[in-house]
Amino acid sequence: MSTFCDVCHGLLERKLTTYTQWYAGQLVVVENVPAWVCEQCGETYYEPDVVERVQNLIWSGSEPERVIEAPVYSSNS
């Protein structure tokens, strides 16, 4: 993994992040996912093995720790 951001060339640092993905019509949130995050612009990079583990967790159908409700807005209003 490069130590510099592909977007702005800022330095990357290792952090725990929140990974979100649409799956089966629902927004799924996975907390505490390790990633490289640009200190300058905030661009986030996940290593392939991390993405694979997160995908397997989402696809497993296991019971989530909790369920949250999120407001949804439309810019067409």
C-alpha positions as CSV (number, residue, x, y, z in Angstrom):
1,M,0.0,0.0,0.0
2,S,1.3,3.4,-1.0
3,T,1.8,5.9,1.8
4,F,0.4,8.7,-0.3
5,C,-3.2,9.5,-1.4
6,D,-4.0,9.0,-5.1
7,V,-6.4,12.0,-5.0
8,C,-4.4,14.8,-3.3
9,H,-1.0,13.1,-2.6
10,G,-1.4,13.7,1.2
11,L,-0.1,11.2,3.7
12,L,-2.1,8.1,4.6
13,E,-2.6,7.0,8.2
14,R,-4.1,3.8,9.6
15,K,-7.5,4.3,11.2
16,L,-10.6,2.4,12.2
17,T,-13.5,3.6,10.0
18,T,-17.1,2.9,9.3
19,Y,-17.8,1.0,6.1
20,T,-21.2,1.4,4.4
21,Q,-22.7,-0.5,1.5
22,W,-26.1,-1.0,0.0
23,Y,-27.1,-4.7,0.1
24,A,-30.4,-6.2,-0.8
25,G,-32.1,-2.8,-0.7
26,Q,-30.7,-1.8,2.7
27,L,-27.9,0.4,3.8
28,V,-25.5,-1.8,5.8
29,V,-23.0,-0.3,8.3
30,V,-19.9,-2.0,9.6
31,E,-18.0,-0.2,12.3
32,N,-14.4,-0.4,13.3
33,V,-13.0,-1.4,9.9
34,P,-9.3,-0.8,9.5
35,A,-8.4,1.4,6.6
36,W,-5.8,3.9,5.3
37,V,-7.2,7.4,5.5
38,C,-5.7,10.5,3.9
39,E,-4.8,13.1,6.5
40,Q,-5.4,15.9,4.0
41,C,-8.6,15.1,2.1
42,G,-10.1,12.1,4.0
43,E,-10.0,9.7,1.0
44,T,-10.3,6.1,2.4
45,Y,-8.5,3.0,1.1
46,Y,-9.4,-0.5,2.2
47,E,-7.0,-3.4,1.7
48,P,-8.4,-6.3,-0.4
49,D,-8.4,-8.8,2.5
50,V,-10.3,-6.3,4.7
51,V,-13.0,-5.8,2.0
52,E,-13.3,-9.6,1.6
53,R,-13.9,-10.0,5.3
54,V,-16.4,-7.2,5.4
55,Q,-18.3,-8.6,2.4
56,N,-18.4,-12.1,3.9
57,L,-19.8,-10.6,7.1
58,I,-22.5,-8.7,5.2
59,W,-23.4,-11.7,3.0
60,S,-23.4,-14.2,5.9
61,G,-26.9,-13.1,7.0
62,S,-25.7,-13.1,10.6
63,E,-27.7,-11.1,13.2
64,P,-26.3,-7.5,13.4
65,E,-25.3,-6.0,16.8
66,R,-28.0,-3.4,16.4
67,V,-30.2,-1.8,13.8
68,I,-30.3,2.0,13.3
69,E,-32.9,4.2,11.6
70,A,-31.7,6.9,9.2
71,P,-33.5,9.9,7.7
72,V,-33.7,10.0,3.9
73,Y,-34.0,13.2,1.9
74,S,-34.5,13.8,-1.8
75,S,-32.9,16.7,-3.6
76,N,-35.9,16.6,-6.0
77,S,-38.2,18.2,-3.4
